[in-house]
Amino acid sequence: MIQFEKFTLDNGLKVLFHKDESTPMAVVNVLYNVGAKDENPAQTGFAHLFEHLMFGGSINIESYDEPLQKAGGENNAYTTNDLTNYYLKLPKDNLETGFWLESDRMLSLAFDENSLEVQRKVVCEEFKENYINKPYGDVWKYLRELCYTKHPYQWMTIGKELSHIEDAQLQDVKDFFKKHYNPQNAIVAVAGNTTLDEVKRLAKKYFEPIPSGVKYERNIAAEPEQKEARRLSVEKDVPVSLIMKAYHIDNRESPHYYTADVITEILAGGKSARLYNELVKDKKLFSQVNCYHTGSVEKGLLVVMGNLSNGVSPEDGENAMDAVVQDLKDTGVTEDELERVINKIESLMTFEDMSLINRANNLAFYELLGDANKLNHEFANYQAVNAAAVKEQAKHIFRKENENVLYYLAKEK
């Protein structure tokens, strides 16, 4: 159980506190309820751009990193299609520095043409390096556009097109900040060796004076149910061909989400899993295989993918993948196999909770889902998954009409 306290400031900011007396450190995690799905389809990549802009200096603090480093701290951030998360870790005696830094950039970034241009170049270079010039860098661009026809999950967090960031105007950026980066759209989670009274004092001192802003009401187009299989084949200058097969699954709060997660472990959770044993070890059709899901808050994807061995046709590779999946649909999972998977998930969750940063991050995330205490019931959701549910969900997920197949083929030399 992760023990925590929760309170809300007058401006609407939710604050969570988890006490850990075993560490000399403290973590401040600020989660903003804005991700790539909240972007204008004609101006994508803004949430990720802000991940960079938020480190570029704020109204009273010219450099974010310098005072944090002087206080013995470190920081990082990440953006997904659903959220943007910033976190810092520093000695507990310097916790006030963390509140000062995070509150000031929530209050106002130091917006000017120069700072925008600096971060624009950084993001554009990242786009070119990781998504245009890097082998397989655009795989998810093709797959998302194949799977989603309406929902904004159809583009990556880096953005749909490089031109969207290249053409971003200062006023566009200011408007995006005003709309999303305010107390009503944020959750602060603090973890470490301090007290609730101290966290309340610092939250009221640094965050409560920030204007609440206008509450953001999300209005996103729902993805229509897929009625028929979709296929796409592209040729690229890459070392080996790969196959990706993606299927729509239920959202993060559905009981079926946990069953889908268990299915990915049954199929590809290590070298004893079915896909590896059958396709890599025994038949040597693939050099590597994997199965995972996107973990999306809204309806996400379960993906089966593999790198084809030399001389193996994509059709033969796909047929072999389908045979492994069909066996799961037909015969289900044994109790021993299911128990091993559940035990592995428990070990992974226990290991993850050892990190103070992860505990703060998870508290904020589950509060985003509606209640931070859901974190303490997460493993029970996995324990509730039984063999019958696995077989039923396998049949539901791996339907032909729910299938999206991408052949990402190496050009013939």
N, C-alpha and C positions, 0 to 999 in steps of 0.2 A: 504493500500500500504506500502510495506517495501522499503524505500528509501535506495539506496546504490551507491557507486562508485566502479569502477573496473579498475585495471591496471595490466600490465604484466611486470615482471622484465626481464632483458637481458638474464637470464638463462632459461626462459620459465615458471617460477612460476607465476601462476595467483593469484592475491590478491584482495579480496573484502572487502569493509569497509561500515559498517552501523552505523550511528551516533545516539546515544540516550543520550540526555542531562539530562534525568530524573533519571539517576542512577549514583552512585559513582563507579561502577564496570566496568570492561572490560572483554571481552572473546576473546581468540585466539583459533580458530578451524582449525585443519589441517587434511584435508581429502586426503588420498592416494587412487588412483584409482587401488586398488588391493584387491581382495577378494578370497574366497575359489575357485571360478571358474577359477582363474588364476594359480592354482597349477598343478604340475605334478601328474597324477593319481596314480603314484607309491610313491609319497611323499606329501600326503595331510596333512592338519592341519598347514601348515607353516604360513599362514596369521594370524591365531589365535595365533600361537606361538610368532609371532612378536608383537602382542598386549602386550604380557608380556615382551619380550626382550627389547622393547622400553623404559621400565621404569627401566632397569637394569644398567643405567649409560652410558654416551657417552664419546667421546674422551677427552673432557675437563671438564666434570662434572661427578663426581663419583656417586652422588646420585641425581636423578631427584626430588624426593619428598621433600628433606630437604630444598633447597633454595626456592622452591615454597611455602612451609608452612611458612617459615620465612617472605615471602612477603605477607602473608595473603591469599594465594590462595588455590584452590582445583582443582582436575582434575579427568578425567576418560577417558575411551575409549571403543569402541566396534568394533567387526568384523562381517561382514555379508558375504554372498556368492558373493556380488558385490563390497564391499569397506571395508576400514579400516579407522576409524575416531577417532581422538584424540582431546580432548578439555580441556581447563583450564579456570578458572574464578578467577580474582584477582582484588584488588583495582586499579582504573585507573592510579593512580600515580606510580604504580609498573608495568605498562604494559611492560616496557622494559625487565623485568625479564622473562615474558612469551615468548617474541621474542628470547631471549638468549637461553632459555631452548629448545624450539622447533627447532630452527635452528641448534643447536649443535647436536641433535640426528638425524636430517636429514643429517647433514654433515658426521657423522660417529658414529656408536655405538661402545661401548667398547667390541669388540668381543674377547672372549677367551673361552677356554674349561670350565672353572669354571662357568662363567655366563650362558653359554648354559646349563650346567648340572643342575644348580639351577632352571632355568625356565622350563627346560624339566620335572623335577620332579613335579613342580607345575601343569603344563599342563596335565601330565599323571595322577596325582591324581584327577584333575578335570574330566578327561575322565572317570576314574573308578567310581568316586562318583556320577556323574550326568548322565552318559550314559550307564554304565554297572550295577552298584549296585542299582541304584535308580529305583523304580517301574515306568514303562512306559518310561524310559529314552531312549530306543532304538526305540521308535515308529517312529520317523522321519527317522531313518536309513532305516527301512523297507519301509516306504512310498516313500521316495525319490528314492530308488533303483527300486521300482515298477513303478514309474511314468516316470523316465528318463532313457533312454537306451544309449544315446550318450553324451548329454550335461553334463558338470561338476556340474550342480545343483544336480546331483545324490548323492553327499555326503554332509554331514553337515560341518559347519565351524570348528568344533572340529577335523574333519578328518574322513577318511573312516575307518582306523584301528589304534589301539593304537601303533602298531609296527612302523608306519610311523614316529611318533615323537620319539619313543624309539631309532630308528636306525638313526636319523638325524645326519649327520656329520657337523663339523664346516664349512667346505668348502661349503657344500650345503646351509647352512644358509647364509654365506657371499654372495654367488652367488644370492640368492633370494633377499637379501637386495639391492645389486647393481642394479639388474634388475628393481626393483619396487619403491624403496624409494629414489627418486630423484626429483628435482624441476619440471621437465617436466611431472611428473606423480602425481603432488600434487596440491591442491587448499587450500589457506589460507584465511579464513574469519575472520575478526576482527569486533567486535561489542562493542559499549560502548561509554562512555563520553570522547571522545578524538577528534582529528581532522584528516582530510585526510593528511595534511602535516606531522603530526607526524607519522602516519602509514606508509607513503611513506619513511620517514627518517629511521624508524626502519627496514622496509623491506629491504631497500637498504643496511643498515649497517650490518644486521645479515643474511639475506637470499641470497642476490645477489652474494656474494663471493663463494657460493657453486657451484661446477661444475654442469652443466646441466644434465650430464649423457646421456645415449642413450635412445631415445624415444621408449617406449614400444608399440609394435604393437600387439594388441590382435587378436588371431586367434583361435577361439573356435568352436568346432563342433556343428552345429545346431542340435536341436532335431527334428527327423522326425515326421511328423504328425501321431498321434496315429490312427490306423485303426480299432482296436478292443478292447473290454473291457479286463481289466486285474484284476485278483483277487489273494489274498494271505491270508492265515489263519495261525496264529501262536498261540501257547499256552504258557502262561507265569505265573509266580508266582506273580500275582497281585490281588488286592482286588475285582475288578469288571471288566467285559468285556467291551470293547469299539469298536465302528465301526468308521472307517474313510473312507470317499469317496472323492477322489480328482479328479479335472478336470483341464485340461490345459486352461489358459486364455492368452490374448494378453499382450504384453510388456508394460512397464511403460509409454511410450509415446503415446500409442494408445488411441483414444477416447473411445474404448471399455473397457479400464482399469477402467475408472470412472464408467461406467455402471455396471461392475462386482463388484466394491466396493459398489455401491448402493444396488445391489442384496444381498450382505452379510448382510447389515443393515436391509433390508426387512425381511430376513429370521431369523436373530438372533441378531438384535440390541436392546437388552433389553427384559424385561419380557412382553412387548406388541407385540413382534415379533412372526412370524408365527410358527417357529419350537418350541419355548418354549410353546406357547399357546396350540398347538396341541399335542405335544409329551410328555411334562413334566406335564403341568397343567391339561389338559383334560384326556388324555389316560394313563398318568403315565407309559409310556413305558421306559422312560429314566429318570435318576436322574438329568442329565444336558445335554444340547446340545449347539452347537456353530457352527458358520459359519464365515469363514474369508479367506483372501487370503494372499499370501506370500509377496506381495509388491515388487517383484523382478524387477530389471531393464530390464532383458530379459523375455521371456515368462515364467510366473509363474504358480501358482496353486491356485485354489479356493477349499477350503476344507469344507466339512460338516462332523461333528463328534458328537458323543454322547456316554455317559456312560449308558449302559443298566441297567435297574432296575432288581432286583432279579427275576429269573424265566422267564424272557423274552428271547426268542431265538434270535440270531443275525439275522436270516432270517426275523422274524416278525418286528424286529427293523428297518432293512433296508427297508422293504416294506413300513413301515409307513413313513420313511424319504422320500422315493421316491414319496409317495402320496402328501406330502406337496410341494415338488418341482414340481410335475406334475401340481398341481393346479396353481402355479405361471406361468408355461408355457402355460396353457390353458386359464386362466382368466386374467393374467397380474396383474397390480397393480392399485389401485385407485389413483385418483389425491390427495386426502387427505393423504393417506398413503405415497405417494411419497413426498409430501410437508413436512410432519413430518420428513422424513429421511433427506431431503436436509437441513432443518433447524437445525437438530441435527449435521450434518456435519459442517455447518457454525459455530455453537457454539464451536465444538471441535477445529476447526482451529483457531478461535479467541482466545480461551483459550491457545492453544499451542503457539501462537505468543506473548503472554504476557511474556514468558520466554526469556531472553536475549540469553541464551545458545541455545535454539531452533531456534531463528532467525539466529544466526551465522551458526548453523548446516544446516539449510534448505537452506541458500544461497549457501553454499558449495555444497550441494547435487544437487540443480537445475543447478548450473554451471556444475557439472559433467554430467548432462543430456543434456547440450548444451548451456544453457543460464539461468543465475540466475534470470532473470526477469520473467521466467516461474512461479516462486513462486507467483507473483502478479496476475496471470491469473488462478491459480489453482481452485479457487471457481467457476469461470465462466465455467470451464469444467464440474463441477458437476451440475450447473444450466442448462446446455445444455442437460442433461439427461432427457428424457421424458418417458411417459408410454409405448409408442410404442417401444422405444429402449430397455427398460427393458424386455419386452415380447420377442423381437427378440433375445436379447443376452441370455436370459434364455433358449430359445430353442436351441441356438447354443452351449452354454457351457454344458448343461446337456444332451448331447447325449450319448447314450450307448457306442458308439465306442470311446468316449472321457473319459470314466470312469475308475477309478482305486480304487478298494475296498480292504481295509485291515480289516480283523477280528482279533482283538487283544484280545484273549480270556483268561479268568482266568482259570487256571487249576482246575479241580474238586478235591475237598478235599477227 
